[in-house]
């Protein structure tokens, strides 16, 4: 019976592993499923819009990249 209060929140996975999954027959399990999907959707939306903790830095003018250093001496400086 769906939404039975006697159902456990977690149940064993049916794939033969020792993992657990949310039980959608439990009201708390269904709430956790919906909450997980909402949180994942909001995080993806914030990442797409570059908002919240994923916002770009406001002061782009003060950014100076690291200087480019040669990784090997130039060919002209080599002496036999």
Residue pairs with C-beta under 8 A, 6 or more apart in sequence:
1 25
2 24
2 25
3 25
3 26
3 27
3 30
4 25
4 26
5 26
5 27
7 23
7 25
7 26
7 29
8 23
8 26
8 29
9 22
9 23
9 26
9 28
9 29
9 32
10 20
10 21
10 22
10 23
10 29
11 20
11 21
11 23
12 18
12 19
12 20
12 21
13 19
13 20
13 21
22 29
22 30
22 32
22 33
22 36
23 29
24 30
24 33
46 52
46 53
46 54
47 54
50 56
57 63
